[in-house]
């Protein structure tokens, strides 16, 4: 049995809890997440999975500080989970069978964000720390199979698989982007090898490699034997391309935005088509960290993707500084309120262009969009001034004691959410009427996702190099639940007949809505009904990688008893519109959404999805004499923050993942396959398998570790004062950041799989490395 804090034992999920009161427009206590929620994803209809950077959290697991947890949706209790590598600043994505995978991260660190106790060959990063007990995560690929309360959480198949000696990337990636294709494999893009506040020297004389700290290539999961190619866009955007914004388009190409540049990219052939620059010189990627989301895909817009970019910063280029820190006091610089739309593949064939949208109600850095089932976007979190990242100095404030907000580079927490309506007339798309304001600052390393009952889980905030609960913007473990305006209704639609899988084209299906789900005219209710599939994606650093909302076409039949049958089309026959994998289906009537039902889109396997002809729906049948039986006051969707309702958490209906096929064979994993656990028999589904192993530490050897400069716990922990040896700190003058790098080193012979055959950082007795001499350091390059 794995160790956990007794109070947060998973046995608590068996305790029955009453439905929690929900007040529209307000925040409620979400419990303690045990680890600060830098990253989150919704695993299924019961569990949210949380990841933190490796640091000195009080929560313990297997004898060391925890940096992983699972949060129960009904009880709001968290349980620590074991993660072996430092997941900090990784990217993540879903897989077609409902599993999740994360890519890369940071080298091993110890207390205070210092290099771990066991140095990698070359001495500029660490493979292991004896106190925090984290391993180097820069090449790690971690896989998780979400489990439910009916499963045994202590079983291996419910835990993180995290062993880079078995499964790893070819390149070290920190702040990489990840985007799934229509076949369900994942493009892993760029990132830092080493870095700091921004990934550049100033002036930028080496935009491609940045002295060995930049990774301008891309690769795939499942891994392939193809050598990663350079993505020239990452060279063009050097210094401001961390967590590049990526969105798969209907053609299979990717819309990619970073720095102030934009491109439509055919990743299969590595061909770029330049698109217009971001107007106004506003930067949206980290550390500007604007709010970005794809607008809902609907029949009304012919499923044409449009991406919305809001907030961030228009600081001049000089102000972004270099690895070490910004060159201005960022917390004095107002964040942008500008919003722009981009349709990269217009249906009419016109030339793509940015379209000025309504300004946000206030400037935000680190604001985050959460798509709601109603088709509106909720923006939460962030600050009115400054940027993401943390530091102990800036160029003009060289002493940590003079930093007014501790290590935070942002100020003015933006605690009031706002709603954006993409279909409203321009000039009236934003509103924060009747919205409460959180008292918890949610700045750097905050996160937010939609829960199955259509409330929003908000957690995290930790602009600190290590745990600090006494600074002005502390390490935060308290979660909150925000209830959007539709929680003013006490009656919500209760659909039945939702399938457990959806296809791309094919036969339509029926969903039944009882008369008790609405009030007033049945015809009016049926006319207002929408059916959407929603995917949260993987949330970190004010982004929801992979978040999408797609409205399914539907007609209806109104029956004499007031019930409504919705005739619902399958997804359009193009898997690029909504990639295969997990999602939740919501039915909204008169502006009030149902609870979401968990399902799998596609065939559950990586590979070509079956595409059938678009669904043909029957004509709608109206009946003027039919009506709903719910009270009119109970179905009101007003934004009156004084009205309350039950969140109906106990009524969430979930369907287990379908799909029988196993994932495709992974090139660097030979003969490793751990069968995915079966759901409870009552769910009547079969869960697919995915490549994992229970033999932790087994494999063909250690990770090939390139000697690529210094590393500490974060891309923004860049002050050399924390290191006894200043050569281990990020500084633009450090020699190791001004020379080209190589993946191979004198102490690490790479095999054809991209992993070392001679160095095993997961051994029970790690190798000891001496500090390199100047000659040895020079000889590496």
N, C-alpha and C positions, 0 to 999 in steps of 0.2 A: 504494500500500500504506500503510495507516495505521500510525502510529508505535506502538511498544509496547516494553516492556522486553524485551531479547533473551532473557533466561532464561525468560521466561514466554510465549515465542512460541507461537502456536497449533500450530506444527508439532510440538510436543512430544506432541500427542495421538496421533501416529502411532507413538510409542515403546510397545512392548508392556510392560505392567507386570503383575507377578504379583498374584493375588488377595491382598488385604490381610487379615492376621489380625485377627479381631474377638473381643474378650473381652466377654462379657455384663456389663452394668452398669458399663462403664468408658468413659473418654474416650480418643480417639486423635488424633494430629496430623492436622489437615485442611489444612495448607499455609498459604500467605500469600495473603490476598484482595486485596492491593495498595491497596485503598481500604477504609476501615472500613465494615463491613456494616450500615449503618443500615437498609437495605431489601434484601429478597431475594425472589425468586420462582423456582420451578422451571419452566424454559421447556419442557423435554421430558425424555427419558430420558437425556440426555447433559450438559445444561448448566444451571447455576444463574446467574441474573443478579443483580448486586449494584449498589446505588446508595449513594452517600455524599452528604453536603452538600458544596457547593463549598468547598474549603479547601486548605491547603498540603501536600497529599500529595506524597511523593517520586516516586511513579509518574507518568510523563509520557505524554501523548498529544497528538500534533499540536502540540508545542511548549509545552504548558501542563500544569499539574497535572491529574491525572485524578480524576474522582469517579464513574466508572462502571467496571465490570469484568464479565467472564464467567468462571465457575469451572467447570472440567471435572470431572465426577463421577468418572471413572476415574483421572485423573492427579493430581487435587487441585492443578492448576496454574491460575493466573489470568492473564488477558490484559486489559489496559486497553481500555476502550471510551470513545469520545467522546460526551459529553453537553454540550449547549450552554448550557442554562439551569440555574439553581440549583434543584435538585430537593428541597432540604431541606424536611422536614415536609410532603411531598406525600402524597396518597393514591394508591391504585392498584387495578387490577382486571383480570381476564381478559376477553377477548372470545370470542364463540361459536366463532370459527375457530381459537382457540389463541394469538392474539396477546395482548399485554398493553398496558395504557395507564396512564399516571400523570397526576395532575391537580394543578396549582398548585405551590406551593413558596415560595421566598423571593426577595427582591430580590437584585440583584448585590452581592457582598461582595468585599472584598480581604483581604489578610493580617491576622490578628488579629481577623477578624470585623467590621472597619470597613466603612462604606459604600463601595461601589465608586467608581472614579474618575470615572465618567460618571453624573451625577445625573439623575434623572427630572425632568420639569417640576414645580416646587414645591420641589425640593431635599431632600425628606425620605426618599427611597429612591433606589436607583441602578439604572440600566438596564444597566450594563456595568462591568467592572473590567479594567484593562489588565494587571494582574499575574496574577490567578487566571484571567482571561479567561472569566468567567461572565456570562451575560445574566440579566436579570430573569425569574424563573420563576413569578411569582405567578399568572399567567393561563395558563400553558403547559399544553398537552395533548401528551404525548409517547407515541409508539406504537413498539412493538418487535415484530418478527416473529422468534420464536426459531428459530435455525438449529442444524444438527448438524454433525458433523465432515465429512460428505460435501458440505457447502456451502462456498462461498468466503466466509470471514468478512469479508474486506475489502470485499466487494461492498456496495453501498448497501442492498440489501434485507435484509441481515443486521445493519444498524446501527440505532441509535436515530433515529427521525424526531423532531426537536425544533426546531420553528420556529413560535413564537407569532404571527408575521405571517401565517401560513397557517392554523394550527389553534390555537384558544385558547378559553378559557371567557369568558363574559360578565362574570364577577366575579373579583376577586382572592381566592384561597383558600389558606390556610395552615393546616394541621391540619384539613382537611375530612375528612368520611367519604365512603365510596363503597360502594354496594351494587347488585348487578345485579338486574334484574327477570327474570321468567320468559320474557321475550322477548329477553333478552340486552343490552338497553340499560342504562345505568348512571345511578342517581340520585346526584348529587354534593351533599353536604349540609354547609352551614355553613362553619365555619372562621374563622380570624382574617384581617383585612386587615392589621392590625398587632397586636402583642400582646407579652406578656412571660411571666412565670412563670404567671400566670393572666390571662385576658382581661377585666379589669375594673379600675375604680377602687375605692377603699374610702373611704367607703361607696359602694355601687353606685347612682348616681343616674340612670344612663342604660342600663338593662339591654338595650335593643334594639341601639343603635349603639355604645355605649361610646366616645362622642366620636370616632367614625369608625374605630375599630379592630376592630369586630365585623362579621361578615357573616352575618346571620340568615336568608339565603335558600337556595334549592336550585335546581339546574338539571340538565340531562341531557347524557349522551353516548350517541349522536351528538348534537351540539348542535342546538337548535331555535331558532326565532325568537321563542319565547315569553319574555316578560320574567320573570326569576326572581322567585318569590313568597316572601314572608316565611313561614317555618316558626315558628309561635308558640312551639313547644316550646323553640326556641333562645333566645327572649327569656326564657322562664320559668327556664331553666337558666343564664342569663348568668354568665360568669366561669369556669364549670367544664363546658364542653361541647366542648372540643377533642377531635377524633377520637371523636365520639359513637359508642357501640356500636350497630350496626345489623344486623338479621337479617330477611331476607324470610320471611314466614309463608305457609302454604298458601293463604290467601285472596288473596295478592298485596299485603297490607298489610305494613308494616314495624314490627317491635318496635324501639323506639329508647330507649336508656337513657343519661342524662347527669346530672351533679351527683348528686342523690339522687332524681331524678324518672324516671318511666317512662311511655311512651305507646305505643299502637297507632295507627299513622298510615297513613291512606289518602292516599298521595302524589299519586295521579292527581287527586283532588278536594280535596286539602289539608284533610282532615278528621281531627281527632285524637280519640282516645278515651283518657282518662286511666286509667292503671293504678296500682296501689299504689306508694308510695314505697319506695325501698330501705331495708330495716330497719336500725336502728342508726346511721343517718346515715353509712354507709360510702360513700365516693366511689370509683368504679372507673375513671373516664376519666382521661386525662392531666390533671395530673401525678401523680395518685394511682396510675394505671396498674395496676389489678388485672388478674388473668388471667381471660379471658372466652372461652367457646367454646360452640357448639351441641353438645349431646350427640348421639351417633350416632342416625340415623334408621333404624329397623329394623321388620320385620314385627311383632315382639313389641310394640312401642309404637305400632303402627298409623301409623307415619311421622308422629308428632305431635312437632313441635319443642319441645324444652326447652332453655333457655339457662342455663348455669352461670356465676356470677360469684363469684370468689374473690380474697381479698386486696384490696390498695388501701390506703386510709387513712381513718380516722374523725377526722382532725384537726378541731377546731371551725372554724366559718366564718371567724372572725377570723384564724386561723393561716395561711390561704391567702394573706393579704396582697393584693397588687395586681400590676400589671404589673412593678413594679420587682424585687420579691423576696418570699419568704415573710416573715411577721412573727414566726416562731419559728425556732429552730435545728432544722430538720427532721430532720437526721441523728441527733438524740437521741430522736425520736418513733417508737415501734415501729410497724411496718406491721401492718395487720390480717391475721388468719388466718381471718376469717369467710367462709363460703361460703353462697350462696343460689341456689335454682333458681327459674326463672320459666317457666311454660307459658302463653303469651299467648293461645293459641286451644285450650283444652281440648276434646278430642274429645267429652266428655260434656256440653258446654255449660255447665259450671259457671263460676263467677266466677273470673277469673284472680287468683292470689295468689302472693306469694313463699313458698317453702318452705325452712325452715332445713335446711341440709345439714351434713355433717361438716366441722368446722374443718380447715384445712390443718395439716400437721405443724409449720409455722412460719409466722410472718407474712412476707408478701412484697409488696413493691412492685416493679413491672416484671417480675413472673413471667409466663411465657408458656405457654399450652397448645398442645401439638402432639397432634393426634389420631393414634393408632396404628391399623394395620390390624386389630388384635385387638379394637377397640372401646373400649380404655382410653385415657385421656388422660394424657400426660406433661407435667408442669410443670417448666420449666427457667428459669434465669437470675433476675436480680433481686437485691434487697437486703432485709435484715431490718428496716431502719430507713429512715425518710425518704421521699423522693418522687423522681420523675423530674425532669428539668430540671437546669440548672446556673446558677451565679451567682458573683459575686465578693464577695457580702455578703448578710446578712439584716438585718432591722430591729434585732436585738439583737447582731449581730456586724458592725459597719459597716466593718471593715478587712479587706481581702483577706488580709493577713498573718496574721490570726487565724482564718481558715477552716481547720479541721483536715484536710479532705479535698480541698484544692484547690477547684476549682469545683463539685465534686459535691455535690448536696443529699441524697445517700443514703449509707448506710454499711452495713457488715456484709454483704458479698456472699454470696448464697445459692448455693453451688456444688454442692449435692447435689440431683439430680432426685428427683421423687416421682411415683408412679403413682396415678391415680384410677380406680377401677372403678365406673362408673355403675350397674351391675346388682348390686353387692354389697349386703348388708344394711347399713342405716344404722348407723353406728358402726364400720364396718370397711372403708370405701371407700378409705382412703389407706394407702400403704405406700412406704417407701424402703429396704426390706431389700435388702442386697447391692448397693446403688447406690454407685458411686464418687463422689468429690468433685473437681470441677475446681479447678485452682489459678489459673485465669484469672478475674478479676472480670468479670462480665457485668452491667453496670449500664445507665445511660442509653445508648440507641442500640445495644442488642444485638438480635439476631434469631435465629430458629430455624425450620427447616422439615424435613419428612420427605423423605428421599431415596428413589429407586425401589427400593433394596434393603432398605427399612424401617428403616434407621438414621436418625439425626437430625443434621443439620448445624447447628452452633451457631457464631455469628460476631458480630463487632462489639463495641461498648462504647467510648464516646467522650464522657464528660461534660465536654467542653472546648469552648471557643469556637472554637479552631483546633487544628491538630495539636499535641499535647503528649505526647511519649513518655517524659517523665521525672517526671511528677507521680504521685501515689499511685494514682490510677485513670486510667491513660494511654489515649491513642488506641491502639486495638488492631486489628492486622491478622491476628493468628493465628486460624485457624479450628480447630474441633475436631469430631470425629465421635463422637457418643454412641451406644453399642450397647445397646438395651433388652434385658430379660432373655431374650427368645426367641432371642437370638444364642448361647445355650448349646447350641442344636441344630446339629449339623453337616450334617444332611439337612433340606432344605426342600422344600415342594411345588413341582413344576415343571409348571404348567398349560400346555396347548396348546389352540389353537382359539379364543383370545380374539379377538373381533371388533375392528375399528378404530373402529367407531362404535356408539353405543347410542341407542335411541329411547325415547320416552315411550309405553309400551304397545307392543303388537305381538307378533310371533312370538318365542318364546323361542329360546335358542341353547344349544349344548352345549359344555362344557369338559371335556377329558380329563385325568385325573390318573393317571400311571403307578404301578405297584406300588412302584417304587423311591422314591417320594416320601414313604412313611410306613412304619411298622412296626406289627405286631399285627393285630388283627381289621379286615378291610375294612369290615364293617358299622359298627364303632365309629368308624373314620376318616371314613366317609361321613356318619354322624350328626353328627360334630363340624364338618363342613366349612361354612364361610361364604364368601360372595363379596361383596366390598364395592367400591364406587367411592369414591375418596378425592381430595379437592382441597385443596391446601395454602393456596391463596389468595395474597395479597400481604402479606408480613410486614414490619411496621415498628412501632417504639415498643411492643413487647411485645404486639402484636396480629397475628392472621392474618386480615386482611379477606377474607371470602369462603370461609374454611375450612369444609368440610363432609365428612361421611362418611355414606354411605347403603348399607345392606345390601340386596342384591338377593335376592328370594325364590328358593329352589331346591329341587329334589328330586334324586334320584340313581338310578343303576343300577350295582350292583356286578357285575363280570364275573368269570369263573372264573379268569382270569390275575391277579387282584388289582387290576386297573386299575379306576378309578371314572369314570363319566361323570356329570358334574353337569349337570342340566337347569336352566337359569338364566333367570329372567324378565327382561324389559326393565324399565326404571324405571317406577314408577307413572305413570299418565297425568296428571301435574300438574307442569308445568315449574317451578313455584314451589318445589317440594321440593328440587330440585337443578338450578340454573340451567344453561342450555346453555353448553358450553365444554369446556376440556381437563380430563382427570382420569386417574387411574391405577386399574386394577383389580387387586385382590389376592385371592388365595385362601388362606384360613387353615385348616389341618387340625391338630387336637389342639393348638391354641394357637400354632402356628408358621406365620407368613405366608410366602407366596411372594414373589419379586420382583414389583414392579408392572409392569403393561403399560400403556403410554400409549394413550389413545383420546380421541375427541371425543364428548361427549354432545349430542344434538340434531342439527339440520340444518346447523350451521356458519355460520349467518347470523343477523344481528339481525332480529328480526321474530317473527311468530307461529310457534310450533313445532307440528309435526304431533302430534296426540294420538290414539292408537289405543286400542282396548279393552285392558284389563289382560291380560297374558300368562296363558295357561292351561297349567299344567304337568302332565306325566304323574305317576302315582303312583310312589313310590320302590320300587325292587326290591332286596331284600337277598339276600345269599348267605353263609350262616354258615361255609362251608368256605373262603372266600377270605381272603387276608391279604396284607399288604405285605411287600416283600422287603428293606426297609432294616433295619439293625441297630437294636435297641431303644435302645441308648445314644446313637445318632446323632440320634434324633428327640426326645430329652428336652428339654423346655422349662423346666427348672428355673432358678431365679434364682441358681444357684451362680456367683459372679463369677470363680471359678478355671477354669471350663470355657471353652474357646475354640472358635471356628469360623471358617470362611472366610466372608467377606462376599459371595462370589460376584459381585463387581461386574462381572466380565467376562461373566456370564451373563444380565445384565438384558436382557429382551426388550422392545423398544419398537415401537409401531405409530404411523405418522405420522398427522397429523390428517386426518380426512376432511372432507367438506362441500365442495360445489362453489360455492355461491352467494356472491356478493360482499356486503360490508356495504352497508347502506342508504346512500343519498346523504347526505352531511353538509352541513347548511345553509350553514355559513360557508365551506365549501371547494367551489369551483366548478371543475369540470373537472380535479380533481387525483386521480389514481388510479395508484398504482404497483403493478404486478402482484406478488403474493407469489411468492417463488421456489418452484420445484418440488423436491420431494424426489428422492432418487435413484430411478432407474427401478425398482430392485428392490423399492421400497416399494409400488408399484402403487396410489398414491393421488394425487389431485389436490388441491392446496392452494388454498384460497379467496383472493380478493384483499381488500385493505383500503386505505383512503384514505391515501396518503402522497405525498410528492414527493421527487424527487432534486434539485430546484432550491432548495438551501438559501438562505434569504434572499429568495426570490421571494415574490410575493403582492401583495395590494392595499394594502399599507401597513403601518404599525407597530401595535403593540398600544395600545389606548386605556388610558392610564395615569392613574388617579385619584391625586390628591395626598392621601394618607391617613396622614400621620404618619411617624415615624421607623422605620428598620429596620436591624437588624444581622443576624448570621448565624443566630440561633436565637430561639425563643420564650422562651428562658431566659437569654439574654445581655443583661442589662438594666442594666448598670452604666454610668453616663455617663462614668466615668474613662477609658474607652478612646477617647473622642472629644474632639478639640480643641474642637469646638463642641458644648456640652452639649445644644443643642436637637435634636441628632441622636440622643440616647440616650433609651431608654424610661424615663420617669419620670412618676409620677402627676400631678405638678404641671405638666407640659408642656402648653402651651396647645393644641397641635394635637390632643391626645387628649381635649379637652373641648369640641369643636365638632362639629356634624354634618358628614358628608362627602357629596360628590357624585362620581359616576363621571366626569363631564365636567370639564375644566379649560380655562383660557383658552388653553392651548397644545395642546390635544388635542381635535379635533372628531370625535366618534364617528360612524361610518357605521352603516348599518342592520345590518351584520354584527357590530356591537359592537367593531370594530377601528378604530383611528385612520386617517384618510386623510392625515394631515399629518406624522406622527412615526414614524420607522422606527428602532427601537433596534438593529436588526441591520445598519445601513448600515456600510460599511467605514470611513467617517469619521463617527463619532457626533457628534451635535450637542453643543455645549458650553453648559451652563447655569450661570448665575451664582447665587450664594447669594441667596435671596429676601429682600427687605426685610420689615420687620414689616408695613408697609402692604400689600405684595403678598401676604403670607401671609394676612392677614386678609381680603383681597378674594376669596380663592379660595372661601371657604365661604359 
